[in-house]
Amino acid sequence: MKHAKFIAEAKRDPMRIYARPIDVLRDRRLGHRERMEILRTWESEVRARANGEGLGMVMAALEEARRRLPGAHDLD
């Protein structure tokens, strides 16, 4: 998959590309801004799908990934 196409797909459907939010941080093909955008999309999808069950665990994993992303506060 070409880089631009991969990035677009990851931003569109991150849960199809990555098993866990922390995997977004480990992907060396991504820049900081791309990582942040992917994590935001992931969070939005989880909130839209969630019925309360398991939401806390996923949100905690997303927050942990965002916390580890250097400069994340600059992208908010």
N, CA, C and O atoms as a Tinker XYZ file with bonds, in Angstrom:
   304  protein
     1  N      0.855000   -1.167000    0.000000    73     2
     2  CA     0.000000    0.000000    0.000000    64     1     3
     3  C      0.903000    1.233000    0.000000    63     2     4     5
     4  O      1.818000    1.338000    0.817000    81     3
     5  N      0.649000    2.143000   -0.897000    73     3     6
     6  CA     1.417000    3.384000   -0.963000    64     5     7
     7  C      1.242000    4.167000    0.334000    63     6     8     9
     8  O      0.215000    4.056000    1.002000    81     7
     9  N      2.246000    4.951000    0.680000    73     7    10
    10  CA     2.245000    5.671000    1.957000    64     9    11
    11  C      1.019000    6.573000    2.119000    63    10    12    13
    12  O      0.334000    6.508000    3.140000    81    11
    13  N      0.741000    7.403000    1.130000    73    11    14
    14  CA    -0.394000    8.334000    1.246000    64    13    15
    15  C     -1.717000    7.571000    1.363000    63    14    16    17
    16  O     -2.595000    7.964000    2.131000    81    15
    17  N     -1.855000    6.506000    0.621000    73    15    18
    18  CA    -3.081000    5.701000    0.674000    64    17    19
    19  C     -3.204000    5.023000    2.051000    63    18    20    21
    20  O     -4.287000    4.965000    2.633000    81    19
    21  N     -2.077000    4.515000    2.551000    73    19    22
    22  CA    -2.080000    3.889000    3.874000    64    21    23
    23  C     -2.494000    4.882000    4.953000    63    22    24    25
    24  O     -3.321000    4.566000    5.809000    81    23
    25  N     -1.919000    6.082000    4.913000    73    23    26
    26  CA    -2.227000    7.108000    5.915000    64    25    27
    27  C     -3.705000    7.461000    5.861000    63    26    28    29
    28  O     -4.360000    7.565000    6.899000    81    27
    29  N     -4.227000    7.644000    4.668000    73    27    30
    30  CA    -5.647000    7.976000    4.516000    64    29    31
    31  C     -6.525000    6.867000    5.084000    63    30    32    33
    32  O     -7.522000    7.150000    5.749000    81    31
    33  N     -6.171000    5.624000    4.834000    73    31    34
    34  CA    -6.956000    4.494000    5.351000    64    33    35
    35  C     -6.862000    4.415000    6.873000    63    34    36    37
    36  O     -7.860000    4.154000    7.546000    81    35
    37  N     -5.670000    4.639000    7.415000    73    35    38
    38  CA    -5.485000    4.598000    8.866000    64    37    39
    39  C     -6.302000    5.698000    9.545000    63    38    40    41
    40  O     -6.854000    5.485000   10.625000    81    39
    41  N     -6.380000    6.863000    8.921000    73    39    42
    42  CA    -7.169000    7.965000    9.478000    64    41    43
    43  C     -8.662000    7.686000    9.364000    63    42    44    45
    44  O     -9.441000    8.100000   10.223000    81    43
    45  N     -9.060000    6.988000    8.314000    73    43    46
    46  CA   -10.466000    6.689000    8.079000    64    45    47
    47  C    -10.974000    5.558000    8.982000    63    46    48    49
    48  O    -12.096000    5.614000    9.487000    81    47
    49  N    -10.135000    4.528000    9.181000    73    47    50
    50  CA   -10.574000    3.356000    9.951000    64    49    51
    51  C     -9.398000    2.769000   10.733000    63    50    52    53
    52  O     -8.893000    1.703000   10.381000    81    51
    53  N     -8.960000    3.455000   11.787000    73    51    54
    54  CA    -7.766000    3.009000   12.512000    64    53    55
    55  C     -7.896000    1.629000   13.151000    63    54    56    57
    56  O     -6.900000    0.919000   13.286000    81    55
    57  N     -9.098000    1.243000   13.541000    73    55    58
    58  CA    -9.249000   -0.062000   14.195000    64    57    59
    59  C     -9.087000   -1.223000   13.209000    63    58    60    61
    60  O     -8.877000   -2.363000   13.623000    81    59
    61  N     -9.183000   -0.941000   11.934000    73    59    62
    62  CA    -8.936000   -1.978000   10.931000    64    61    63
    63  C     -7.437000   -2.169000   10.716000    63    62    64    65
    64  O     -6.981000   -3.263000   10.383000    81    63
    65  N     -6.686000   -1.101000   10.910000    73    63    66
    66  CA    -5.244000   -1.127000   10.658000    64    65    67
    67  C     -4.450000   -1.543000   11.902000    63    66    68    69
    68  O     -3.467000   -2.277000   11.801000    81    67
    69  N     -4.881000   -1.073000   13.066000    73    67    70
    70  CA    -4.135000   -1.298000   14.313000    64    69    71
    71  C     -4.959000   -2.077000   15.317000    63    70    72    73
    72  O     -6.170000   -1.884000   15.423000    81    71
    73  N     -4.300000   -2.956000   16.053000    73    71    74
    74  CA    -4.973000   -3.756000   17.079000    64    73    75
    75  C     -5.224000   -2.944000   18.351000    63    74    76    77
    76  O     -6.257000   -3.101000   19.003000    81    75
    77  N     -4.268000   -2.076000   18.695000    73    75    78
    78  CA    -4.358000   -1.276000   19.927000    64    77    79
    79  C     -3.885000    0.138000   19.645000    63    78    80    81
    80  O     -3.096000    0.355000   18.726000    81    79
    81  N     -4.355000    1.093000   20.417000    73    79    82
    82  CA    -3.910000    2.477000   20.208000    64    81    83
    83  C     -2.393000    2.649000   20.294000    63    82    84    85
    84  O     -1.819000    3.447000   19.553000    81    83
    85  N     -1.752000    1.921000   21.174000    73    83    86
    86  CA    -0.300000    2.061000   21.332000    64    85    87
    87  C      0.433000    1.669000   20.056000    63    86    88    89
    88  O      1.548000    2.132000   19.816000    81    87
    89  N     -0.180000    0.822000   19.236000    73    87    90
    90  CA     0.437000    0.414000   17.970000    64    89    91
    91  C      0.582000    1.591000   17.007000    63    90    92    93
    92  O      1.469000    1.595000   16.153000    81    91
    93  N     -0.286000    2.582000   17.147000    73    91    94
    94  CA    -0.182000    3.794000   16.324000    64    93    95
    95  C      1.149000    4.492000   16.616000    63    94    96    97
    96  O      1.806000    4.991000   15.702000    81    95
    97  N      1.538000    4.524000   17.879000    73    95    98
    98  CA     2.797000    5.179000   18.256000    64    97    99
    99  C      4.008000    4.410000   17.757000    63    98   100   101
   100  O      5.052000    5.001000   17.482000    81    99
   101  N      3.877000    3.117000   17.641000    73    99   102
   102  CA     4.997000    2.279000   17.237000    64   101   103
   103  C      5.208000    2.260000   15.725000    63   102   104   105
   104  O      6.243000    1.790000   15.251000    81   103
   105  N      4.261000    2.755000   14.982000    73   103   106
   106  CA     4.337000    2.735000   13.521000    64   105   107
   107  C      5.260000    3.860000   13.049000    63   106   108   109
   108  O      4.898000    5.035000   13.112000    81   107
   109  N      6.439000    3.498000   12.582000    73   107   110
   110  CA     7.459000    4.469000   12.186000    64   109   111
   111  C      7.123000    5.187000   10.877000    63   110   112   113
   112  O      7.808000    6.136000   10.496000    81   111
   113  N      6.088000    4.743000   10.202000    73   111   114
   114  CA     5.685000    5.403000    8.954000    64   113   115
   115  C      4.930000    6.699000    9.215000    63   114   116   117
   116  O      4.707000    7.485000    8.294000    81   115
   117  N      4.537000    6.925000   10.460000    73   115   118
   118  CA     3.694000    8.065000   10.799000    64   117   119
   119  C      4.480000    9.195000   11.441000    63   118   120   121
   120  O      5.449000    8.964000   12.163000    81   119
   121  N      4.052000   10.410000   11.169000    73   119   122
   122  CA     4.567000   11.582000   11.861000    64   121   123
   123  C      3.691000   11.861000   13.075000    63   122   124   125
   124  O      2.657000   11.219000   13.263000    81   123
   125  N      4.101000   12.804000   13.884000    73   123   126
   126  CA     3.349000   13.126000   15.104000    64   125   127
   127  C      1.915000   13.566000   14.792000    63   126   128   129
   128  O      0.967000   13.109000   15.430000    81   127
   129  N      1.768000   14.442000   13.823000    73   127   130
   130  CA     0.433000   14.946000   13.486000    64   129   131
   131  C     -0.469000   13.810000   12.994000    63   130   132   133
   132  O     -1.648000   13.757000   13.344000    81   131
   133  N      0.078000   12.915000   12.193000    73   131   134
   134  CA    -0.696000   11.780000   11.689000    64   133   135
   135  C     -1.118000   10.866000   12.836000    63   134   136   137
   136  O     -2.254000   10.393000   12.878000    81   135
   137  N     -0.202000   10.623000   13.760000    73   135   138
   138  CA    -0.539000    9.791000   14.923000    64   137   139
   139  C     -1.694000   10.398000   15.713000    63   138   140   141
   140  O     -2.635000    9.705000   16.099000    81   139
   141  N     -1.603000   11.694000   15.943000    73   139   142
   142  CA    -2.637000   12.372000   16.720000    64   141   143
   143  C     -3.987000   12.312000   16.003000    63   142   144   145
   144  O     -5.014000   12.066000   16.635000    81   143
   145  N     -3.988000   12.534000   14.705000    73   143   146
   146  CA    -5.230000   12.477000   13.935000    64   145   147
   147  C     -5.842000   11.080000   13.968000    63   146   148   149
   148  O     -7.059000   10.935000   14.089000    81   147
   149  N     -5.007000   10.060000   13.863000    73   147   150
   150  CA    -5.493000    8.680000   13.904000    64   149   151
   151  C     -6.083000    8.375000   15.277000    63   150   152   153
   152  O     -7.149000    7.767000   15.369000    81   151
   153  N     -5.406000    8.788000   16.336000    73   151   154
   154  CA    -5.931000    8.544000   17.684000    64   153   155
   155  C     -7.238000    9.300000   17.920000    63   154   156   157
   156  O     -8.132000    8.790000   18.597000    81   155
   157  N     -7.357000   10.489000   17.380000    73   155   158
   158  CA    -8.619000   11.239000   17.509000    64   157   159
   159  C     -9.760000   10.517000   16.793000    63   158   160   161
   160  O    -10.867000   10.409000   17.321000    81   159
   161  N     -9.480000   10.029000   15.597000    73   159   162
   162  CA   -10.500000    9.284000   14.862000    64   161   163
   163  C    -10.901000    8.047000   15.645000    63   162   164   165
   164  O    -12.088000    7.742000   15.760000    81   163
   165  N     -9.936000    7.343000   16.175000    73   163   166
   166  CA   -10.200000    6.144000   16.956000    64   165   167
   167  C    -11.122000    6.478000   18.119000    63   166   168   169
   168  O    -12.111000    5.785000   18.360000    81   167
   169  N    -10.789000    7.544000   18.837000    73   167   170
   170  CA   -11.606000    7.951000   19.980000    64   169   171
   171  C    -13.037000    8.282000   19.549000    63   170   172   173
   172  O    -13.994000    7.885000   20.214000    81   171
   173  N    -13.178000    8.988000   18.468000    73   171   174
   174  CA   -14.514000    9.338000   17.972000    64   173   175
   175  C    -15.320000    8.091000   17.618000    63   174   176   177
   176  O    -16.506000    7.999000   17.933000    81   175
   177  N    -14.675000    7.145000   16.970000    73   175   178
   178  CA   -15.363000    5.904000   16.601000    64   177   179
   179  C    -15.781000    5.109000   17.831000    63   178   180   181
   180  O    -16.884000    4.566000   17.880000    81   179
   181  N    -14.911000    5.042000   18.807000    73   179   182
   182  CA   -15.231000    4.303000   20.027000    64   181   183
   183  C    -16.421000    4.942000   20.732000    63   182   184   185
   184  O    -17.336000    4.248000   21.173000    81   183
   185  N    -16.403000    6.253000   20.833000    73   183   186
   186  CA   -17.512000    6.952000   21.489000    64   185   187
   187  C    -18.824000    6.734000   20.730000    63   186   188   189
   188  O    -19.877000    6.581000   21.348000    81   187
   189  N    -18.765000    6.720000   19.416000    73   187   190
   190  CA   -19.969000    6.533000   18.609000    64   189   191
   191  C    -20.529000    5.116000   18.732000    63   190   192   193
   192  O    -21.744000    4.921000   18.712000    81   191
   193  N    -19.652000    4.142000   18.858000    73   191   194
   194  CA   -20.063000    2.738000   18.913000    64   193   195
   195  C    -20.395000    2.254000   20.320000    63   194   196   197
   196  O    -21.146000    1.296000   20.501000    81   195
   197  N    -19.830000    2.925000   21.300000    73   195   198
   198  CA   -19.892000    2.433000   22.680000    64   197   199
   199  C    -21.299000    2.461000   23.241000    63   198   200   201
   200  O    -22.078000    3.386000   23.011000    81   199
   201  N    -21.582000    1.433000   23.966000    73   199   202
   202  CA   -22.825000    1.389000   24.721000    64   201   203
   203  C    -22.505000    1.407000   26.208000    63   202   204   205
   204  O    -23.310000    0.996000   27.044000    81   203
   205  N    -21.298000    1.899000   26.518000    73   203   206
   206  CA   -20.868000    1.966000   27.902000    64   205   207
   207  C    -20.021000    0.787000   28.314000    63   206   208   209
   208  O    -19.203000    0.897000   29.228000    81   207
   209  N    -20.206000   -0.337000   27.653000    73   207   210
   210  CA   -19.488000   -1.550000   28.013000    64   209   211
   211  C    -18.096000   -1.539000   27.398000    63   210   212   213
   212  O    -17.963000   -1.505000   26.174000    81   211
   213  N    -17.078000   -1.565000   28.209000    73   211   214
   214  CA   -15.709000   -1.578000   27.735000    64   213   215
   215  C    -15.178000   -0.219000   27.311000    63   214   216   217
   216  O    -14.013000   -0.106000   26.929000    81   215
   217  N    -16.000000    0.799000   27.370000    73   215   218
   218  CA   -15.577000    2.125000   26.952000    64   217   219
   219  C    -14.408000    2.621000   27.786000    63   218   220   221
   220  O    -13.463000    3.204000   27.253000    81   219
   221  N    -14.466000    2.396000   29.073000    73   219   222
   222  CA   -13.409000    2.877000   29.966000    64   221   223
   223  C    -12.047000    2.315000   29.623000    63   222   224   225
   224  O    -11.053000    3.040000   29.649000    81   223
   225  N    -11.985000    1.029000   29.302000    73   223   226
   226  CA   -10.704000    0.402000   28.978000    64   225   227
   227  C    -10.129000    0.967000   27.682000    63   226   228   229
   228  O     -8.936000    1.261000   27.607000    81   227
   229  N    -10.961000    1.118000   26.679000    73   227   230
   230  CA   -10.485000    1.634000   25.400000    64   229   231
   231  C    -10.074000    3.095000   25.539000    63   230   232   233
   232  O     -9.047000    3.508000   24.999000    81   231
   233  N    -10.861000    3.865000   26.250000    73   231   234
   234  CA   -10.530000    5.273000   26.436000    64   233   235
   235  C     -9.227000    5.424000   27.219000    63   234   236   237
   236  O     -8.438000    6.325000   26.936000    81   235
   237  N     -8.998000    4.559000   28.189000    73   235   238
   238  CA    -7.747000    4.593000   28.949000    64   237   239
   239  C     -6.563000    4.275000   28.041000    63   238   240   241
   240  O     -5.512000    4.906000   28.154000    81   239
   241  N     -6.721000    3.308000   27.149000    73   239   242
   242  CA    -5.653000    2.951000   26.218000    64   241   243
   243  C     -5.377000    4.098000   25.252000    63   242   244   245
   244  O     -4.222000    4.378000   24.932000    81   243
   245  N     -6.428000    4.759000   24.790000    73   243   246
   246  CA    -6.248000    5.909000   23.903000    64   245   247
   247  C     -5.553000    7.056000   24.621000    63   246   248   249
   248  O     -4.655000    7.687000   24.063000    81   247
   249  N     -5.959000    7.325000   25.839000    73   247   250
   250  CA    -5.333000    8.404000   26.611000    64   249   251
   251  C     -3.862000    8.101000   26.875000    63   250   252   253
   252  O     -3.023000    9.000000   26.816000    81   251
   253  N     -3.547000    6.849000   27.165000    73   251   254
   254  CA    -2.155000    6.453000   27.393000    64   253   255
   255  C     -1.326000    6.668000   26.130000    63   254   256   257
   256  O     -0.203000    7.165000   26.205000    81   255
   257  N     -1.863000    6.302000   24.988000    73   255   258
   258  CA    -1.139000    6.496000   23.731000    64   257   259
   259  C     -0.921000    7.981000   23.468000    63   258   260   261
   260  O      0.170000    8.385000   23.067000    81   259
   261  N     -1.949000    8.795000   23.689000    73   259   262
   262  CA    -1.813000   10.238000   23.481000    64   261   263
   263  C     -0.808000   10.844000   24.460000    63   262   264   265
   264  O     -0.048000   11.739000   24.091000    81   263
   265  N     -0.799000   10.368000   25.686000    73   263   266
   266  CA     0.126000   10.882000   26.694000    64   265   267
   267  C      1.576000   10.596000   26.293000    63   266   268   269
   268  O      2.465000   11.412000   26.538000    81   267
   269  N      1.804000    9.449000   25.683000    73   267   270
   270  CA     3.166000    9.063000   25.289000    64   269   271
   271  C      3.640000    9.751000   24.021000    63   270   272   273
   272  O      4.834000    9.739000   23.724000    81   271
   273  N      2.746000   10.338000   23.286000    73   271   274
   274  CA     3.102000   10.984000   22.033000    64   273   275
   275  C      3.746000   12.340000   22.332000    63   274   276   277
   276  O      3.059000   13.254000   22.789000    81   275
   277  N      5.047000   12.488000   22.085000    73   275   278
   278  CA     5.719000   13.753000   22.359000    64   277   279
   279  C      5.052000   14.894000   21.600000    63   278   280   281
   280  O      4.730000   14.766000   20.419000    81   279
   281  N      4.852000   16.001000   22.290000    73   279   282
   282  CA     4.271000   17.173000   21.653000    64   281   283
   283  C      2.774000   17.072000   21.409000    63   282   284   285
   284  O      2.218000   17.907000   20.697000    81   283
   285  N      2.108000   16.081000   21.976000    73   283   286
   286  CA     0.681000   15.881000   21.741000    64   285   287
   287  C     -0.122000   17.104000   22.138000    63   286   288   289
   288  O     -1.113000   17.430000   21.486000    81   287
   289  N      0.287000   17.783000   23.193000    73   287   290
   290  CA    -0.451000   18.972000   23.646000    64   289   291
   291  C     -0.385000   20.088000   22.616000    63   290   292   293
   292  O     -1.260000   20.953000   22.591000    81   291
   293  N      0.645000   20.087000   21.757000    73   291   294
   294  CA     0.777000   21.110000   20.723000    64   293   295
   295  C     -0.221000   20.906000   19.584000    63   294   296   297
   296  O     -0.487000   21.831000   18.817000    81   295
   297  N     -0.772000   19.699000   19.473000    73   295   298
   298  CA    -1.652000   19.380000   18.361000    64   297   299
   299  C     -3.111000   19.469000   18.709000    63   298   300   301
   300  O     -3.961000   19.326000   17.830000    81   299
   301  N     -3.430000   19.699000   19.956000    73   299   302
   302  CA    -4.845000   19.793000   20.361000    64   301   303
   303  C     -5.477000   21.062000   19.856000    63   302   304
   304  O     -6.658000   21.304000   20.102000    81   303
